[in-house]
Amino acid sequence: QVQLVESGGGLVQAGGSLRLSCTASLRIFSIDVIGWYRQAPGKQRELVASISVGGHTTYAESVEGRCTIARDTAGETVVLHLNSRKLEDTGVYYCNTNQRATLNDWGQGTQVTVSS
């Protein structure tokens, strides 16, 4: 029963950037893939970025080129840095392991609101 807690959400102006952090109650970053997901109002949840145990990263087309994900095993943290240039980046952001995401098991997430 690992618990993942997201933080760093808030209000950001279009064109700015934000940093989201994900911390785990148990040391799992060296075990499973960690992903950042988001769900915009009225839309399906989507994978924004992920990082594997070996450091391989993937990014959604919608954020390609303006998003980075990194793992800090020493701090038990996975960080998502996003240049919030678009209003469409608004949504609830979740971090999750690949396993729990597959099981549709999610935490509370953190709200990101992009304003003009």
N, C-alpha and C positions, 0 to 999 in steps of 0.2 A: 504494500500500500504506500507507494511513493507519492509525495505531495509536491507539486510544482506551483510556485508562486510567481506571478508576474507583477512587475512594477515599472514605473516610468511613464505611464500614460498621462495624458492631459490635453490641454489645448495648445495647439501650435498653429502659427500662421502659415498659409500656403507659401511655399518657397523655402521654408525653414527646415530644420532637421530635428530628430528626436532620437533618444536612446532608450531602448527597452531592455530590461534585465529579467532573467528567469533564474530562480534559485530552486534547488531541490532539497527536500528533507532527507533524502538518502543519496549516497554517492552512486549515481547512475549514468553520469556523463561519459564514462568509459565503457559503458555496457550497451547502450542503445542510441539510435539516432534521435536527435533532438530537433524539433521543428517549431517555427513560429507560424501561427495561423491567424487569420483575421476573418471577421464576419461583418460586412457592411450592412446597414439597414436595408431590409428587403432583399438581401442577396444570400447566396449560399456561402458557407465557410470555405475558405480557400487557403492553401498552403502558400505562405509568403517566402520562406526560406528554411533550409534545413542544413544540419551539419552532422556528419557521421563521426564515429569513433576515430577513424583515421584522418579526419579533418576535411573530407570531401564536402563541398558545399553546393547547394542548388538554390536557384532563385526563380520566382515566378516571372513571367514575361512582363507583367505590369510594373515590376520594381527593378528589373534588370538594369544594371548600370548605376543605380542610385541606392543600393542596399548592400549591407554587409552583415554577415553573421559570424560570430567568433565564440569559441569555447575557452573558458578559463577554469580548468580543473582544480587549480589551487584554491580558487575562490568559490568553486562549485556553482559557477554562473555561466549562462549562455546569454550573449548580448546581441541584440539586433539594433543596428544603426540604419536609420532610414531618412533620406532627404525627402521631407514631406512637401513636395511641390504641388501635389494635387489634392483637390477636395475629395476625390474618390478614395483616398487613403484613410478616410474616416471609418472607424469601426471598432469593434472589440477585438483586441489582440490576445491570443492565447499561446502559451508554450506547452509543449507536450512531447512525450516520447512517441516514437513510431508505433509501439505496441498499444499504448492506451488510445492513441488517435484512431487506430484501426478498430478498437472496441467502442469508439464514440464516447469515451470517458474524458470529460473536460472539467477544468477548474473555472473560476469566476472570470478570469481574464482581466485585462486593463483597458479602459476606454481611451481611445485616441480620437480627438476631434480636430480636424483641420479646418480652419476658417480663413476667409479672405480678408 
